[in-house]
């Protein structure tokens, strides 16, 4: 069995097309961390960390330090026979979730490559023949959001995810403008990124329902599980938790209380593809639907997320569009976009051949 000989991490910066704006942040350059694990037989594995100070509490530099700290305990372990030991050393605490996701992904990728199987197969999938992503529209004026929506629909996208940010009355205008621009056949979901009070949410959600919105993500502050619970009990539009559903523990708590209809799973929050598939199983056990989301990450992180999504029970919503929002793509191999459909590579592991510098 081959041994791990090196674990390396480097920062990659990629400009965003325009500006990515949500309720509490604005991004012009995506900064992510590419992790590469190498075995002594030349087999390698890749993983990506996309930290967000607002969501995962990490900076890119912090994530890199964490990877370097953990790498000492990984060198010399044999894959795949000591994969469990390696994963325990990665997940020894529940912070630094995006760094842990990158490490877990790289270890699984290397193990899968050595075994000659795809990551999706290692995770127990695929459970679906194809998955279709939405496309995200940044927070802006109603007019600008409607213009972008029309452009995406013209390019063949059938599911839009609108970033909202308050005040609630303006958010309803944003959705109305988009609906009028694209017509009734386009699916619209919204992500409020915690911007509303419970009172605003109770006022706005019925109006969004009239506009045919299919999902309302994180309408209220992350800490307020009661808000989500009240909204999912009073609303017929499904309510999703994102910032309230970071760790597996959060998901267990939300699901046990039936506080939401949907949980948004992201590798950067949950700590990797294996954790993600486990979280989906927990959600499915109580009939809660699963959404897969992403940070502003490259096609490397999205390949890992798509592999997990294909292997996850109760998958109902896919929001894995970040490579489409970036100006360039440094990844060779991996998942491919066929319009909004995500097609996995047939090659072992993630099917990633390399990352350009
Ligand atoms: Mg979200």
Boltz pocket constraint, residues with backbone or C-beta under 6 A from the ligand:
constraints:
  - pocket:
      binder: B
      contacts: [[A, 191], [A, 193], [A, 217], [A, 218], [A, 242], [A, 243], [A, 264], [A, 293]]
      max_distance: 6.0
